[in-house]
Amino acid sequence: MKCLIVDDQASNRLLLKSVLDTLDHSSVQSDSVNQMFEVLDEDVKFDVIFLDYLMPDKDGDEAVILLEERGINIPIIIVTAMSNTKLATKFLTSGVTDYVLKPFNRDDIMSSLNKVEVMTLKKKYNDRLILKEKTASLGLLASGIGHEIGNPTAILTLALEMMKDFEEKRTSKQIEICLEQVNRITKIVETLSYFNRTKRRDDKFFVNDILENIINLFKMQYNNIDFKYSSDSEIQMFGSQSEVQQIIVIIVNNAIDSITSPKKVVEIELTKNNGRFSIFISDNGEGINEENKRKIFDTFFSTKGDKGTGLGLSICHQLIEKNHGDISFESTIGKGTTFEITFKGETSE
């Protein structure tokens, strides 16, 4: 774990750091709440904050409230010398994960860190459960939408095409605009249909071949983007080849859309790891802010305005779960984003 130690007393910080070192956890030190926020603004990813309750600039209560207001959801362990039942109850009902009494020992710290690990695992499980329920509901909704909108849209498209052939140029331009919007509706309906698909075909295939083909296709389409690909081995997986292709294409398209700088770079890396493998897709785009990070997989959430449907990453998440995989990401404002997709797979001998 990467820990942030916040305490105005240097001796306390050094003692806690030495204990964390023996438990193989790294740490960064801060001597005030204000400095803590400066460290957090650097976009360093921390797994837990050890926060001294009595600080000269702000106390633990104020610090916890400020963290919540800024949307910083990092587990907090309060460190205090005050042994008080009411205070302990207050800590554990205010969003604090645990508290440690001074003087503490190695076992105290280890026990609190174990609670953080359990809480983190529970949160991941609950988040995935909620997302599954949303996806299942969307599947039913998609089925109805596809039926109710699909047929009228087809008829409308045909009628507009016929009108375009007979109307004068000025009217024809307006019809073109209508056709563009109808095509947009059709695309949304087609995208929604992914949530309600039940038929699929699983086979064994080479992941490297899919990635190389996708990279080559994007290179032909975008000559102003530096596409990079690397792999440490030939990897096979059992699953739906078309679904894995769809996942990669969606994330690469999102990566391309996020880059605003003249020098555009998208990198795909394939690595193996003990019976599993990871596909890393990185870009040098604008990055994702903290507020959007919490909503990134939500259905219909998009940062692209009218250009996006907000369905791409929801589809990715569902298809990855169908193929027994996982997805995670790291992002830094102004530097870019990296998505990691993990599946079961085997190295080809």
N, C-alpha and C positions, 0 to 999 in steps of 0.2 A: 504493500500500500504506500501511496505518497501522502504524507501527513503535513499539515500546516500547524505549527506551534505558535500560539499567540499568548505572550506573557511579558509583562514589563520588567520582570526580574531575570537577569541573564543567567543566574545560577539555576533557576527553575527550568529555563529553556534547555540549558546544557544537560541537566539531569534527565529530562524527558527524552532528549535526543539520544543520550547514551542507552537508555532503556529500549527505545525504538530500534537502535542499531543492532542490539542483541537479538531482536525479533526479526531482523532482516527487512525492516521498513525504512524507506528514505524519508527525509523531512526537510522542511524549509522553516526558518524562524522569523518571527515578526514581534516587535516590542510594543505595538499599540494596535488598536482596532483600525485606526486610520491607515496605518501601514499595511495591515491585513488586506484592506480593500485595494490598496495599490498593487499588492502581489497578485490578488485575484483578477485585477484588471489586465494583467499580463497574459491572460488566457492559459495559464498553467493549470493542468487538470489535477485536482486533489481528490483523494478518496475520503478524507476525514479532516476535521478541524479540531484541534485541542485548544479550547478557549478558557483562559483564566477568568474567573468570575469578576474579580475586583480589579479593574484597570483604571489608570488615571484619567484617560480621555472619555471612555464610555464603559459602562458595566456590561456584564454578560447579557442581561435582558435587552438592553438597547442594541447590542451587537446582533443578537438573534433576530430582532425585529427588522433591522436594517438589511440583514442577509435575505430575509423573506421578501421584503419590499423590492429588492433588486433581482428577485427570481433566482437566487443562488441556492440550489438544492443540494448542499453537501452535508452529510451527517456531521453532527456537532457533539463533541464530548466536553462537558464543562469540568474544569479543574478548580477545586475550591478547598479552603481549609475550614469552611463553616459546615459543621455537622448538625443539620437541622431537618427534621422530618417534613415540615411544611415546605421548606426550601427545596428539598428533594422532589416532593410531589409537584411543585411548581415547575421544576426543570423538565420533568418527564411529561408534562401536559402542555408545554410551550413549544414543542417541535424539537426539543433536544433528545438525542439518541440515548445518551447515558451521562453519568457524572462520576468523577473520581475524586476521592478525598485525599488531601495532603496530610501527612507525608504518604506518598504512594510507593508501591513496589512493582516489580516486573509482572507479577500475577494479576495485579489490579489493571494494569494497562492491557495485558493480553486478554483479560475477560471483557473489557470494554470494546476492544477491537473485534472480538468474536461476535459481539452483539451487532456491531456495524455490518459485518459480513452477512449475518443472518438477515438483517433488515434490508440490505441491498438485494439479496437473492429473492426475498419476499416481494419487494417492489417490482423487480424484473418479471417475476411470475405473474403478479397482478396486472401489470401493464400489458403483458402478452395475452392474458385472459380477456381483458377488456377489449383489446384490439380484435381478438377472435370473434367475440360477440358482435362487435360493430360490423365486421366483415360478413358474418353470417346474415345479419339483418340486411346489409347492403345487397347481398346475393338475391334475396327475395325481392327487394325493391327493384333491382336491375332487371329481373325477369319480367316484372310488370311494366316497367318503363320501356323496355325493348319492344314489347308487344304493342303498347298503346301509342308510342311515338313512331316506331319503325314504319308501319304501313302508311300513315298520313304523310310522313316525310318523303317516302318514295313517290307517292302520287303528286305531291307538291313539286318535287324535283322535275318530274316528267312534264308537268304543266308549264313550269318556267322555261324549260328547254324548248318547248314548242312555241311559246310566246316569243322567245328570243329570235327565232327564225323569221318571224313575221313583223316584229315591231321595228320602228325606226331606231337610228343609232342612239339618240338621247335616252329613249326608254330602255334600250338594250343595256345601257350602262347600269341603270337602276336594277334591272333583272340580274345582272352579273353580281351585284352586291347581295341581292336576295339569295342567289345560289351559293355564294360563299358562306352565308350564315346557315343555310340548310346543310351544307357540307360539314360545317362545324358541329351542328346538332347530331348528324349521322356519326361523326367521329366519336362524340361523347357516348352515344348509345353503343357503338362497337366496343369502346373501352370498358363500359360498364358490364358488357357481356362476359368479360374475363372473371368477374366475381361469381358468376353463376355456372361456370363450366364444370361438368362432372366427368366427361369423357377425356381421357388422357392416355398417352402411350409412353411407357417407361422402357428404356433400353440402356445398354452400356455404350458409352461414347467417350472420345478423347476431348477433354476440356480445352487443351491447347489449340485444337483445330478450330473450335468455335471462336475463341478469343482472337486468333490470327485472322480469321475470315471477317470478323466484325471490325477489327482495326483496319484491314485493307479497304472495306467498304466505306468507312468514315474518311479514310485518307483520300479516296476518290471524290468524296462529296465536299470535303473542306481542305483546300490547299493552303489555308492560312493558319492552320493549327498543327502544332508539333505533337503527333501521337507517338507515344513510346510504349514498347511492350517488352517484358522480360519474364523468364520462367526458369526455375531451378530444376525442373524434371518434367517428363511426360506423365500426365495424370489422367486416369480414367474414373468415371463415376457412373452410377446407375441412377437414372432418373429421366425426366422429360427434357430432351435436348431442346425442343422448341421453347419451353418455358424458361430454361436457363438463358437461351439467346435473348428472349424478351426482357429478362431481368437486366442483363448487361446493357442492352440497347437503351433502355429507359434511363439507367444511371449515367451512361456516357452522354446521352442527350442533355440531361440535367446539368452535367459538368460543363458541357459546351455553352449552354445558356447562361451559366453563372460567371463566365469569364468576360470581363470588360476591358482588360489591358491589351495593348497591341501585341504583346508576346503571349500567345495562348498555348498552354501545355496541358495535355491530358495523358496520364500514365496508367497503364494496366500492368499489374504484377501478379504472377501466380506462384504461390509457395506451398510446399507440403509441410505437414506437421502431425506425426503420429496417427496415421490412419485417416486423417482429415486434410483438407487443403483450403487455402484462403485465396480469394481474388480481391486484390486491392485496386480501387479505382480512385485516382487522385487528380485534382485540378488546381490551378493557381488562380481560382476565381475570387469573388468577394468574400466568401465565407458565410457562415450562418450565425446569426446572433442568438443570444441565450433564450429569448422568448420564442423564436421560431424553432429552436432545437427541440422544444417540448411538443411541438405540433407537427413535426416534419412528416410523420407517418399517418396523420389524421386524414380521413377521407374528405376530399374537396378543399383541403388547405393547399394554397399555392402562393409562391412569391413572385409569380410571373404575370400577375394581373389578368387581363383578358386573354393573354396568349396561352395560359395554362388551364387545365381542367381540374387539377388537384387530385388526380386519380393515380398518377404514375407510381409513386412510392407505396401507396396502399396496395396496388396490384403486385408490386415487387415483394412486399412483405408476405402477401398471401401465397405467391408462387414459391417463394423461398421456403415457407413452412411446409407446403405440399411436397417439396423435395427434401424435407428433413434437414434444413439448413438454418443458419442464423445470419442476421445482418446487424451491423453497428457502424458508427461513424464518429469521426473527430473533425472539428472545424475551428479555424481561427480567423477572425475578422481581418480582412486585408491580405491573408496568406493563402487561403484555400480550404478545401475539404477533401477528406479521404473516407470512402466507404469500404468496409471490409465485409465480404460475403463468404461464409464458411459452409462447406458441405463435407460429407463423408466421401472418401475417394481412395484410390490405390495407385501406386506408382507402377508404370508399365516397365517391365524388365526388358 
